[in-house]
């Protein structure tokens, strides 16, 4: 055989070997890819022990800590108005005054009547003292006359005095003068009592006149802001219409109206976050101060009050707000992401990572916040649960964790 032929045969054998070798390698790569394709990519998280709570939002309205309606106690013409709507006032600041001319005259008359009554009492007391003294002197005189008459009767019996002398001593011992003096005392006592009664009445009239005069000056009952002002100079102020309203805005509260199914989940002292967009961009942390023991007759809801300091004055009564607070809280609970739990034929199921496989596990759930769920049974702390990809795996299927703890 010639050398060129031999060369061509050897090249053909070598080429065939390379082709066969290449086909074998292609099959091996395809097999590895197939193995990889059998794995499902998943994400996992560990079962934790942590607190879990449901946060509920309630709409509320800001109300002043205290609101006092100022009424004029008299009907009269408004003389001066010293404040304007929105003014900050201190307690006892004069808000407005009424015309005092007529009341000033009434007060002077009452004062004169009181002075006269005092003099009358003084005079009647002097008269009573005089009548009492006269009665005492007359009684002493009569008592002596009676003793003298008794002695004269003994003397007359033995002829020591005449009958005329006896009759004269008997006349001197008469009690008629004493009866007259006693009557004068009683009359003086009556006059004195009447004078005292008149003095009492005069005191009442004077005090009333002074009160009326004082009531012409209307003052702020507390520190606050004039939120309503219904009086003008020259107008008539009455006791049936609010003249002004003073609100204490240094401390305000958000009022919530809570349904009966939630009220027992709240407690005084419970922390709450308040959002008042018209006043602040951020939340205010506060606590519940008051929970009504009974429902409001107007809406059949329970009133909850959350007080807030308002020294800045940015929070104004009437503003709307939102309160966010926990109505259910469990400490030291086993928790996982809520999405990890799948409903399978009415059972709650999760997939646990074991030896790179998804193992189906039945669980019993408790509180579910939407983000996390409490696990009552079926899992242990530290176990890895599939939280993404769980809908695409089956029990025992191999998985590949692309992200997890």
PyMOL commands that set and color helices and strands:
alter all, ss='L'
color gray80, all
select helices_A, chain A and resi 3-37+101-157+163-172+176-214+260-263+338-340+390-392
alter helices_A, ss='H'
color red, helices_A
select strands_A, chain A and resi 40-46+48-71+76-81+88-89+94-98+217-219+224-229+236-237+242-258+271-275+284-287+290-295+302-309+320-337+342-344+347-354+357-362+364-368+372-377+384-388+397-403
alter strands_A, ss='S'
color yellow, strands_A
deselect
rebuild
show_as cartoon
